[in-house]
């Protein structure tokens, strides 16, 4: 069972995520997140002594959700061949639909401080290893992963992002490629 301090920390991270998704990444301040979470700024500072610490916490929190869903989707897939690649496709699609604003901020921040995303990079490398050993041609699985990366970058950087209906067709085609 989580301690009271850990529950408060998780509440702050959940609130920070919701704040960004509801408002905008540029509106993120320690005071704004504290108010949104219904706690004092001092209470927030106890867990996150500065904005960089909060941003790192949010990045870790979002990636932990992503990783947990990756494993959950794979565990629930009854077909062994391609399950990790399908899981990556599904979790990425979920993430694009639910965390896009937050991901933009994390990406922008990580460009300023690459150490911030070191753990995420290592976690994503682990996912790449899973799909390379997914009983699919590892080149095909990697092409699928790179297509997912392309969907992210086009949407997050607003570089000719696909309309939702076309993106859904692309996701369906990528899943079909894993069967």
C-alpha positions in Angstrom: 0.0 0.0 0.0 1.3 3.4 -0.9 2.2 5.9 1.8 0.4 9.1 2.4 3.3 11.0 0.8 3.3 8.8 -2.3 -0.5 9.2 -2.7 -0.1 13.0 -2.5 2.8 12.8 -5.1 0.6 10.7 -7.4 -2.3 13.2 -6.9 0.0 16.1 -7.9 1.2 14.2 -11.0 -2.4 13.3 -12.0 -3.5 16.8 -11.4 -0.5 18.2 -13.4 -1.3 16.0 -16.3 -5.0 17.0 -16.2 -4.1 20.6 -15.9 -1.9 20.5 -19.1 -4.5 18.6 -21.0 -7.3 21.0 -20.0 -5.3 24.2 -20.4 -2.0 24.3 -22.2 1.6 23.3 -21.5 2.6 27.0 -21.5 0.2 27.7 -18.7 2.0 25.2 -16.4 3.4 26.9 -13.2 4.0 25.4 -9.8 1.2 27.6 -8.4 -1.2 26.7 -11.1 -0.7 23.0 -10.5 -0.9 23.4 -6.7 -4.2 25.3 -7.1 -5.6 22.7 -9.6 -4.6 19.9 -7.2 -6.2 21.7 -4.3 -3.1 21.8 -2.2 -0.7 24.6 -1.1 2.2 25.6 -3.1 4.4 24.5 -0.2 2.8 21.1 -0.3 3.7 20.8 -4.0 7.2 22.1 -3.3 7.7 19.3 -0.7 7.4 16.7 -3.6 8.7 18.8 -6.5 11.2 21.5 -5.3 11.1 23.3 -8.7 9.4 23.3 -12.1 12.1 21.1 -13.6 11.5 18.4 -10.9 7.8 18.6 -11.7 8.4 18.3 -15.4 10.6 15.3 -14.8 8.0 13.8 -12.6 5.3 14.3 -15.2 7.5 12.8 -17.9 8.1 9.7 -15.8 4.4 9.5 -14.8 3.2 9.6 -18.4 5.9 7.1 -19.5 5.0 4.8 -16.6 1.3 4.9 -17.8 2.5 4.1 -21.3 4.7 1.2 -20.2 2.0 -0.3 -18.0 -0.5 -0.2 -20.9 2.1 -1.7 -23.3 2.4 -4.7 -21.0 -1.4 -4.8 -20.3 -2.3 -4.9 -24.0 0.3 -7.6 -24.7 -0.9 -9.7 -21.7 -4.5 -9.5 -23.0 -3.6 -10.4 -26.6 -4.4 -14.1 -27.2 -2.2 -14.4 -30.3 1.4 -14.8 -29.4 2.9 -13.9 -32.8 3.1 -10.1 -33.1 1.5 -9.3 -29.7 4.3 -6.9 -28.6 4.1 -5.0 -31.9 0.3 -4.8 -31.7 0.6 -3.7 -28.1 3.0 -0.9 -29.2 0.6 0.2 -31.9 -2.4 0.2 -29.5 -0.7 2.0 -26.7 0.7 4.6 -29.1 -2.7 5.2 -30.6 -4.2 5.6 -27.1 -1.4 7.9 -26.1 -1.8 10.1 -29.2 -5.5 10.4 -28.5 -5.1 11.1 -24.8 -1.8 12.7 -24.0 -0.8 14.7 -27.2 -0.6 18.1 -25.5 1.4 16.7 -22.6 3.8 14.9 -25.0 4.5 18.1 -26.8 5.6 19.8 -23.6 7.7 16.8 -22.5 9.3 16.7 -26.0 10.1 20.4 -25.9 11.5 20.2 -22.4 13.6 17.1 -23.2 15.2 19.0 -26.0 16.5 21.4 -23.5 17.6 18.7 -21.0 18.3 15.3 -22.7 19.0 13.8 -19.3 15.4 14.2 -18.4 14.3 11.5 -20.8 17.2 9.0 -20.3 14.9 6.5 -18.5 12.2 6.8 -21.2 14.8 6.2 -23.9 16.0 3.1 -22.1 12.4 1.9 -21.6 11.6 2.5 -25.3 14.7 0.5 -26.2 13.4 -2.3 -24.2 10.1 -2.1 -26.1 12.1 -2.2 -29.4 13.8 -5.4 -28.2 10.4 -6.9 -27.5 9.1 -6.2 -30.9 12.3 -7.4 -32.6 11.7 -10.8 -30.9 8.0 -10.9 -31.6 8.0 -13.9 -34.0 7.7 -11.3 -36.9 10.3 -10.4 -39.3 12.4 -7.9 -37.2 12.7 -5.5 -40.1 8.9 -5.5 -40.6 8.4 -4.9 -36.8 10.9 -2.1 -36.9 9.2 -0.5 -39.9 5.9 -0.6 -38.0 7.6 1.0 -35.0 9.1 3.7 -37.2 5.6 4.3 -38.8 4.3 4.8 -35.2 7.1 7.3 -34.6 6.2 9.1 -37.7 2.5 9.4 -36.5 3.8 10.9 -33.3 6.1 13.4 -34.9 3.6 14.6 -37.5 0.9 15.1 -34.8 3.1 16.5 -32.0 5.1 18.8 -34.3 2.0 19.7 -36.3 3.8 18.6 -39.5 0.9 17.6 -41.8 -0.8 15.5 -39.1 -3.3 12.9 -40.4 -7.0 13.4 -39.9 -8.4 11.1 -37.3 -10.2 8.8 -39.8 -7.0 8.3 -41.9 -4.9 7.8 -38.8 -7.4 5.1 -37.6 -7.0 3.4 -41.0 -3.2 3.5 -40.8 -3.4 2.0 -37.3 -5.7 -0.8 -38.6 -3.3 -1.5 -41.5 -0.3 -1.6 -39.1 -2.1 -4.1 -36.9 -3.0 -6.2 -39.9 0.7 -6.3 -40.8 1.4 -8.1 -37.4 -0.9 -11.0 -38.3 
